[in-house]
Amino acid sequence: MTEDTSTRTERAGSASARRKRSTLLFFRDLLVIFLVAVLVSFLIKTFLIRSFFIPSASMEQTLVQDDRIIVNQLVPDLAPIQHGDVVVFKDPGGWLPARVDPSQPPLVAAVDWFLAFVGLSAPDSNDHLVKRVIGMPGDEVVCCNALGQMSVNGVPLDEPYVALPPGTTKVSELDFDVTVPDDSLWVMGDNRYNSKDSRYNGGTPLEGFVPVDNVVGRAFVVSWPISHWAWLDNYPAVFDGVEEAAG
C-alpha cells in the first residue's frame, strides 16, 4: 500500500511538472509570436506602408477630415510619382503653423508611442500634408483659361475630383503661371477654395514647390471609417497628353 501511494505521488508530481513545463512553453511561444509580429509591423511601417489621418478639409470630397489613409512608402524611391497621385509629404518649410504638442499622461504617451512604432497610429500626421500632384518637374502649370480650367503643358484639365463652391466654375480663385523646377512638384488640394497649397505658399523659401525628397509616399486607400472605404484614383484620363506635350 505504501509503495502504491508513493508511486501515485510520483506520477502526480511528474504530471504536474509536465503541465507546468507545457504552460511555460505556451507562454514562451506567445511571447515569440508577439515579438515577431511587432518586428514585422515595424518593418512594414518603416519600409512598405503606414497609416496617416487627414487633419483638415483641404482634400474634400476625396478625403474627409479625420479619415485614415494607407500610404505606399515605395513611392517615390522605388515607384515613380505620377500626375494625379495623392501624396503625403513633409512640410517644405513655412506651410504649417508652429504648434506645441499637448502633454500626455505617461501611460497614454507610452501606448501612443507603441502604436506609432508598429504603424497603427500616426501622431505625426499634423506635421505632414496631403495634396494631389498637378505639376511634375519641368511642367508649365497655368490657371485659368476662359472656361475656368487649369492647364498643364497647354493641355486643359477636366478635373472631376475638384470640389468648388456652388455656382463657381473657375477651378482656382488665384491665377498663376508657373514652371515646376527639377526634382520638385506643384500640388493642390481637391477642395480648391479651402486649401492652402502650392498657390498660397509662394512666399516660402521654396516658393510653393515641394521637393520630391519630401514625399513620404502615395496614398492609395481610405481605410477608416469603413463607410468611407475607397481606392484613391490618380485619374490618368485627366492628364492624358500632358507628358507628350511636355516632350
C-alpha positions in Angstrom: 0.0 0.0 0.0 2.8 2.4 0.9 4.6 1.6 -2.4 1.4 2.3 -4.3 0.9 5.6 -2.6 4.5 6.6 -3.3 4.1 5.7 -7.0 0.9 7.6 -7.3 2.6 10.6 -5.7 5.5 10.4 -8.1 3.2 10.2 -11.0 1.1 13.1 -9.9 4.3 15.1 -9.4 5.6 14.2 -12.8 2.2 15.2 -14.4 2.3 18.5 -12.6 5.8 19.2 -13.8 4.8 18.4 -17.3 1.8 20.7 -17.1 4.0 23.5 -15.7 6.5 23.0 -18.4 3.8 22.9 -21.1 2.4 26.2 -19.7 5.8 27.8 -19.7 6.4 26.7 -23.3 2.9 28.0 -24.3 3.7 31.5 -22.9 7.2 31.4 -24.4 5.7 30.7 -27.8 3.1 33.5 -27.3 5.9 35.9 -26.4 7.9 34.9 -29.5 4.9 35.3 -31.8 4.2 38.8 -30.2 7.8 39.9 -30.7 7.8 38.7 -34.3 4.5 40.4 -35.0 5.9 43.7 -33.6 9.1 43.4 -35.6 7.2 42.6 -38.8 4.8 45.5 -38.2 7.7 47.9 -37.6 9.4 46.8 -40.8 6.2 47.2 -42.8 5.6 50.6 -41.3 9.2 51.7 -42.0 9.7 50.4 -45.5 6.3 49.5 -47.1 3.1 51.1 -45.9 1.9 53.2 -43.0 -1.2 54.9 -41.8 -2.0 58.7 -41.7 -5.1 60.6 -40.7 -6.5 63.6 -42.6 -6.1 66.7 -40.4 -8.1 69.2 -42.5 -10.8 69.6 -45.1 -8.4 70.6 -47.9 -8.9 67.3 -49.8 -12.7 67.1 -49.6 -14.7 65.4 -51.0 -12.0 62.8 -51.9 -10.8 62.7 -48.3 -12.8 63.9 -45.3 -11.2 65.3 -42.1 -10.2 62.5 -39.7 -10.3 59.8 -42.5 -7.5 57.3 -42.1 -5.4 56.6 -45.2 -2.8 53.9 -46.1 0.3 55.2 -47.8 2.6 53.3 -50.1 6.1 54.3 -49.0 7.8 52.7 -52.0 6.8 55.9 -53.8 8.9 57.7 -54.9 12.0 55.7 -54.1 11.1 52.5 -56.0 8.0 53.6 -57.8 7.6 56.9 -59.7 5.2 59.7 -58.7 2.6 60.3 -61.4 0.3 63.2 -62.3 -2.9 63.0 -60.2 -1.3 61.0 -57.3 -2.5 61.9 -53.8 0.8 62.2 -51.9 1.7 62.7 -48.2 4.8 64.9 -47.8 6.7 66.7 -45.0 6.3 70.4 -44.7 8.8 72.0 -47.1 9.1 74.9 -44.8 6.5 77.5 -43.8 3.4 75.7 -44.9 2.2 74.7 -41.5 1.9 76.9 -38.4 4.2 76.2 -35.5 2.4 74.1 -32.8 3.2 72.7 -29.4 2.3 69.0 -28.8 -0.1 68.7 -25.9 1.3 66.9 -22.8 0.0 63.3 -22.2 -0.1 61.1 -19.1 2.9 58.7 -19.1 0.8 55.6 -19.7 -1.1 57.3 -22.6 2.2 58.5 -24.1 3.7 55.0 -23.9 0.7 53.4 -25.6 0.7 56.1 -28.3 4.4 55.5 -28.9 4.0 51.8 -29.2 1.0 52.1 -31.6 3.1 54.6 -33.7 6.1 52.2 -33.6 4.0 49.4 -35.2 2.2 51.7 -37.6 -1.2 51.6 -36.0 -1.3 55.3 -35.2 0.2 58.4 -36.8 0.9 61.1 -34.1 3.0 63.0 -36.7 0.1 63.4 -39.2 -0.2 67.1 -38.2 3.5 67.6 -39.3 2.6 66.3 -42.9 0.4 67.5 -45.7 -1.8 65.6 -48.2 -2.4 67.1 -51.6 -2.8 66.0 -55.3 0.1 66.2 -57.7 -0.7 68.5 -60.6 2.7 69.5 -61.9 5.8 67.3 -62.3 9.3 68.6 -62.9 9.5 70.7 -66.0 5.7 71.1 -66.4 4.2 74.5 -67.0 1.0 74.8 -64.9 -1.4 77.7 -65.8 -4.7 78.9 -64.5 -7.2 79.7 -65.7 -8.5 79.6 -69.2 -11.8 81.1 -70.4 -13.7 78.1 -69.2 -12.1 78.3 -65.7 -9.9 75.3 -66.3 -6.3 74.8 -65.3 -3.8 73.5 -68.0 -0.6 71.6 -67.8 1.8 72.0 -70.7 -1.0 73.6 -72.6 -3.4 70.7 -72.1 -6.7 71.8 -70.4 -7.7 69.6 -67.4 -11.2 68.4 -66.8 -11.0 67.6 -63.1 -13.9 65.5 -61.7 -12.4 65.3 -58.2 -12.4 69.1 -57.6 -14.9 70.5 -55.1 -16.0 74.1 -55.8 -18.4 76.5 -54.1 -21.9 76.4 -55.5 -22.2 78.5 -58.7 -18.4 78.6 -59.2 -16.8 77.1 -62.4 -13.2 78.6 -62.1 -11.0 75.9 -60.5 -8.8 78.3 -58.7 -9.6 81.8 -57.3 -6.0 82.7 -58.0 -4.5 83.0 -61.4 -1.0 81.7 -61.8 1.6 80.6 -64.4 4.5 78.5 -63.1 7.1 76.2 -64.4 8.0 73.4 -61.9 11.7 73.1 -61.1 13.7 69.9 -61.3 13.1 67.4 -58.5 10.0 69.3 -57.4 6.2 69.1 -57.6 3.3 71.5 -57.8 0.5 70.2 -55.6 -3.1 71.3 -54.9 -6.0 70.3 -52.7 -9.2 68.9 -54.2 -11.2 71.4 -52.1 -9.8 74.2 -54.2 -11.3 77.2 -52.4 -10.3 75.8 -49.0 -6.7 74.5 -49.5 -3.5 76.3 -48.6 -1.5 74.5 -51.2 1.3 75.5 -53.7 -0.7 78.5 -54.8 -0.6 80.1 -51.4 3.0 79.4 -50.4 4.8 81.4 -53.0 6.3 83.5 -50.2 8.0 80.5 -48.5 11.7 79.6 -49.2 10.8 77.1 -52.0 8.1 79.4 -53.5 5.3 76.8 -53.1 7.1 73.9 -54.8 7.5 70.6 -52.9 10.8 68.7 -53.2 10.3 65.1 -54.3 12.5 64.1 -51.4 9.9 65.4 -49.0 7.3 62.9 -50.3 6.7 60.2 -47.7 4.5 58.1 -50.1 1.4 57.9 -52.2 -2.0 57.4 -50.5 -3.8 54.5 -52.2 -6.8 53.6 -50.0 -9.1 55.1 -47.3 -9.0 52.5 -44.5 -11.2 54.2 -41.9 -14.1 54.7 -41.2 -15.4 51.7 -43.1 -18.2 53.8 -44.6 -15.6 55.9 -46.4 -13.5 52.9 -47.7 -12.3 53.6 -51.2 -9.3 53.2 -53.5 -7.8 56.5 -54.3 -7.6 57.2 -58.1 -5.0 59.3 -59.8 -7.3 59.9 -62.8 -4.9 59.2 -65.7 -7.5 60.2 -68.2 -7.5 63.8 -66.8 -3.8 64.1 -67.5 -3.8 62.3 -70.8 -1.5 64.0 -73.3 0.3 66.1 -70.6 3.6 64.2 -70.7 3.5 64.1 -74.5 3.0 67.9 -74.6 6.0 68.3 -72.3 8.1 66.3 -74.6 
